[in-house]
Amino acid sequence: MRRLWISLSIVVLAAAAVADAPQESSITFVAKNLLQTANGTFHSWRIANSRIDLANPAASSVEVMVDLASVDTGNEDRDEHLRTADFFEVETYPTATVRIHSPSSKGTDDRGRELYAAKFSVDLHGVQKTLDGEFSVATGDPLTIEGGLRFNRLDFGIGSAYRFWNPVSIQEEVPVQFRAVVPAH
């Protein structure tokens, strides 16, 4: 239990540091179709709220606000299309909110790092769902937290259904990864 408390504290410290060190931290995703893979990132996001309860670690949480207009896949035409009503519809839904909560120890990952399961309550495109994900403490110096989850974009009303016969049709499952490096103070 002590290890979980320490790790939860580390996650909150890392999350708070993200606002000060966005160049060292990231939220990324990968979207694929038959012709290409779009590796994307969100450049603008912040920790809106964090709460650590050492008496009840499962009640701890971190809330992240993501500016969807900051999407960047390295292709400006594609990025502009992602901002339209076909996908993120940023004029109507400018922000996604993700609350990471209910952590529980899963032991260690394949690299021997502490691994935790967590719930990710996602408010995206006017839809709210809770998904399963995980995070680990990657390094202690500098302190680095990494994790991720997978979601079906159709569950959030983003884009149209995947059609195998359409080579530009985007696969519905999208993996999202995050990384937070805490700068030395």
C-alpha positions in Angstrom: 0.0 0.0 0.0 2.9 2.4 0.8 4.3 1.8 -2.7 0.9 2.7 -4.2 0.8 5.9 -2.1 4.2 6.9 -3.2 3.5 6.2 -6.8 0.2 8.2 -6.7 2.1 11.1 -5.2 4.6 10.8 -8.0 1.8 10.9 -10.6 0.4 14.1 -9.2 3.8 15.7 -9.1 4.4 14.7 -12.7 1.0 16.0 -13.7 1.5 19.3 -12.0 4.9 19.6 -13.8 3.4 19.1 -17.2 2.1 22.7 -17.3 5.7 23.9 -16.7 7.4 21.4 -19.1 5.1 20.7 -22.1 8.1 20.1 -24.4 9.2 17.2 -22.2 5.7 15.7 -21.8 3.2 14.5 -24.4 -0.2 13.2 -25.2 0.0 11.2 -28.5 -2.3 9.0 -30.6 -2.0 6.7 -33.6 -4.8 6.5 -36.2 -4.5 4.1 -39.2 -6.1 3.3 -42.5 -4.9 1.0 -45.2 -2.7 3.6 -46.9 -1.1 5.5 -44.0 -0.6 5.9 -40.3 -1.2 9.3 -38.6 1.0 9.8 -35.6 -0.6 12.7 -33.7 0.0 14.8 -30.7 -1.9 17.5 -28.7 0.4 20.4 -28.0 -1.9 22.2 -25.6 -3.1 20.6 -22.4 -3.0 21.2 -18.7 -3.7 19.6 -15.3 -7.0 21.1 -14.1 -7.3 19.3 -10.8 -5.5 16.7 -8.8 -6.3 15.0 -5.5 -4.3 12.5 -3.6 -5.9 10.7 -0.6 -3.2 8.7 1.2 -5.8 7.2 3.5 -7.7 5.8 0.5 -5.5 5.7 -2.6 -8.3 4.4 -4.8 -10.0 7.8 -4.3 -7.1 9.7 -5.7 -7.5 11.3 -9.2 -5.9 13.7 -11.7 -8.0 15.7 -14.3 -6.5 16.8 -17.6 -8.0 19.3 -20.0 -6.9 18.9 -23.7 -7.3 21.7 -26.3 -8.5 19.7 -29.3 -7.6 22.4 -31.7 -3.9 21.8 -30.8 -4.0 18.5 -32.7 -0.9 18.0 -34.9 -0.3 15.0 -37.2 2.4 16.7 -39.2 0.0 17.3 -42.1 -1.8 20.7 -41.9 -4.6 19.7 -44.3 -5.3 16.6 -42.3 -5.1 18.6 -39.0 -7.7 21.1 -40.4 -9.9 18.2 -41.4 -9.6 16.7 -37.9 -10.8 20.0 -36.4 -14.1 19.9 -38.5 -17.4 18.4 -37.8 -16.2 15.2 -39.5 -14.1 14.5 -36.5 -13.4 16.6 -33.4 -15.7 19.5 -34.2 -13.6 21.9 -32.2 -15.9 24.9 -32.7 -18.6 23.0 -30.7 -16.4 20.8 -28.5 -13.1 22.7 -28.0 -11.9 20.7 -25.0 -11.6 17.0 -24.0 -11.5 16.2 -20.3 -9.9 13.1 -18.9 -10.0 12.2 -15.3 -7.6 9.4 -14.2 -8.9 7.7 -11.0 -9.3 4.5 -9.1 -5.7 3.3 -9.4 -4.8 -0.2 -8.4 -1.4 -2.0 -8.4 -0.8 -4.5 -11.2 2.7 -5.5 -10.1 5.4 -4.7 -12.6 5.5 -4.3 -16.4 7.9 -6.1 -18.7 10.7 -3.7 -17.8 10.3 -4.3 -14.1 8.6 -0.9 -13.4 5.7 -0.4 -11.0 2.5 -0.8 -13.1 -1.0 0.4 -12.2 -4.4 -0.1 -13.7 -6.6 3.0 -13.6 -10.0 4.2 -14.8 -10.0 7.0 -17.4 -13.3 9.0 -17.4 -13.3 10.7 -20.7 -15.6 13.6 -21.8 -15.0 13.9 -25.6 -17.2 15.3 -28.3 -20.1 15.6 -25.9 -19.9 11.9 -24.9 -18.8 10.7 -21.4 -17.4 7.2 -21.0 -15.1 5.5 -18.5 -12.4 3.3 -20.0 -9.7 1.1 -18.6 -6.0 2.1 -18.9 -2.7 1.9 -17.1 0.4 3.9 -16.1 3.9 3.2 -14.8 6.7 5.1 -13.2 9.3 4.9 -15.9 12.3 6.5 -14.2 13.0 8.2 -10.9 15.7 10.6 -12.2 14.3 12.5 -13.9 11.0 11.4 -12.7 9.0 10.1 -15.7 5.4 8.8 -15.8 4.1 6.9 -18.8 0.8 5.3 -19.6 -2.1 4.9 -22.0 -5.4 3.6 -23.0 -7.3 2.5 -26.1 -10.6 3.8 -27.2 -13.1 3.3 -30.0 -13.6 6.7 -31.6 -17.2 5.7 -32.7 -18.2 5.5 -29.1 -17.6 9.2 -28.9 -19.2 10.0 -32.3 -15.9 10.8 -34.0 -15.7 10.0 -37.7 -17.6 7.3 -39.6 -17.4 3.6 -39.3 -14.4 1.7 -40.7 -15.0 0.2 -44.1 -12.5 -2.3 -45.4 -13.2 -1.6 -49.0 -12.4 2.1 -48.5 -8.6 2.4 -48.3 -8.9 5.8 -46.5 -11.4 4.6 -43.9 -9.9 5.0 -40.5 -9.7 2.1 -38.1 -12.0 2.6 -35.1 -9.7 1.6 -32.3 -7.2 4.5 -31.4 -4.4 4.0 -28.9 -3.6 7.1 -26.8 -0.3 7.4 -24.9 0.9 10.0 -22.4 4.3 10.8 -20.9 5.2 13.3 -18.2 8.7 14.2 -17.2 9.1 16.1 -13.9 11.8 18.8 -14.2 14.2 19.2 -11.3 13.3 22.2 -9.0 
